[in-house]
Amino acid sequence: MGALTASMLLGARVTDPTDPQNGTEVDMAEPRIKAGVLLSGPGKGGADLSAVAAQFSYFLDPNFAAMTTPALVVVGDKDSGGMTVRDADWHADPYFLSSGPKSLLTLFGAKHLLGGVSGYDAAETTDENPERVALVQRLTWAYLRTALYPEDPAWPVACTALMESPNPLGRIDESR
């Protein structure tokens, strides 16, 4: 639940699972956080959820409208099934449904673990690709570097390198 937690710290809200009748939203926005990264995060709830995901109250109705903190949303274009009845685009909802500056990195051929980005002390993945994992590392570092130090050109340099690659592993879209 790392990306969901991060999105909430960036301003996204979920309905309080202990008070679903009143629709009270949980606001965990942390003003000290100046930028964030969401790796394979969840999208909107409701009819978009699979039967499995609908069992978890925190997936039912996330609201990204108040997620104004700058963020890089990283998704794999083959990350479908499991939590949603939609295709992989579901994971990009935080980019499309939030306000404030956002960047979207879509990785070609990537599934949920983006080529091998696993949890602590875990090594399993369904789409092992060390080159893709290295790209995620470079681009997330570059994004945060420039977001926290605007005079540092790491992000635009990394974006240019990706776009000019003869066989890019992904693409970047920018809002605002």
N, C-alpha and C positions, 0 to 999 in steps of 0.2 A: 504494500500500500504506500510505497515511497512517493510516487508521483501524486497520488491523491493528497497525502499529507503535505507535500510541498505546495501543491496548488492552493490548499487551504491557508497555508502560511503566506502565500502571495495574494490572498484575498478571496478565493473561491469560497462558497458557502455550501453547506449541506443542511438538510432538515434534521433537527434534533431527533435522534432515534427513540429517545425516551418520551417525546411529546409530538408524535406525528399528527395527531388530530388538530393541533393548533398551528402547525406549520412553522414553528419557531426555528429560525435559521441559526446555525452555529457559526459565529464569526471568530476565526482564529488568526486573522490577519496580523502579521508581525511587522510593525513599521520600521524596525531596524534592518530588515532584509531589503536590499536595494535591487536585487535581480535574482532570477532563479532558472533552473533547468528542470523540465519534466520529461522523463524517459518513459515512453509507452504508457502514458497516463490514461485514465478512464475518460470517457465522453459523457454526454448527457444521459439521464436515466429514462424512466418511463417506458414507453413502448420500444425503445431502442435496446433494452436489456434482455438478455437471454433468461431463461427460467432459473438457471444457476445464479446469475448475478442478482436477480430480483429478490433472492433470499437474504441479501446483505443490505441492511438499512442505509448504510452510507453511500450506496450506489443509486438509490431510488430517485433522488432529485437534486443532483449537484447543480449549483448555479454559478456560472463563471463570469457573470456580468460585473461583479465587483472586483474581479481579479485584475487590478490596474498596474501592479508591479511589473516591470519589464521581465520577459521570460523567453527562453528558447524551448519550444515544444519539439521533441524528437519522436518521430513515428517510423515504423516500418510499413512499406506498402503491401506486405503480405501478412500483416498481423490481424487476422480475422478469426472469428469464432470464439468460443469460450464465454466471454462476458457480454457479448452483444449479438444482435441478429443482423446488424449492419456489417459492412465491409470494414477494411482497415481504416477508412476515413473517420470512423468513430473516435479514434485516439487523437485526432486533430481538433476535436471540438473545443478544447481550451484555447486554441489559437483563434478559431473563428467566432467563438461566443463570448470572448472576453474583451475588455476595453484596455486601452493603454498599449504601449509598444510591445509587439510580440514578433518573434521570428519562428519559422517553421522549417525544420530539417526533415525531409522525407527521404528515407534510405531505401534504395531500390533492392528488392529481393529479401528484405529483412522481415523477420517475424518478431515476436514479442520481446525476445532477449537481444535483439539488434545485432546478432552475430556472435553473441557470447557475453553480454553484460549481465552477469548473474549476481545473486545476493552474496552476502558474506559467507565465505567457506563453502561455496557451491561452484560446481564446474559444469553442470549440465546446460545444454542448449539444443534447440532443434534446428538451428541454422548457423552452425559454426563458421565464422569468417573473421580471422584475426585482422585482416585489412580493414574491414568495416568497423571493428571494435577500435582500432587505432584512429580511424577517422572520427568516431564519436568522441574519443578522448581529445583529439586535437581541436575539434570544433567547439565542444563544450568549454574547454579551457579558454579558447580564443574569445568566445561569446562573453564569458564572465569577466575576462581580463578587460575587454573594452567597455562592458557595462559598468564595471567598477572604477575604471580609469579611462574616461572618455578620450583622453589625448592619445591613448595607446591604439594603434591601428590593427591590432591582432585580428579582430573580427572581419573587417573588410578585406584584409589580406587573405585570410583563410577562405572567405567566400569566393574571392577571385580565383584562388588556386583550385577550388572545387569546380567552379564553372568552366575554367579553362582546361581541365583535365580531359585527355582524349577519351577516357572511359569513366565518366563520373559515377561514383557510387550513390549519388543522391542529388537532391536539389534543395535550394533554400528559397523560401518566400518570406517577404517582409511586410508587416503591416505598418501603417502610419509612418 
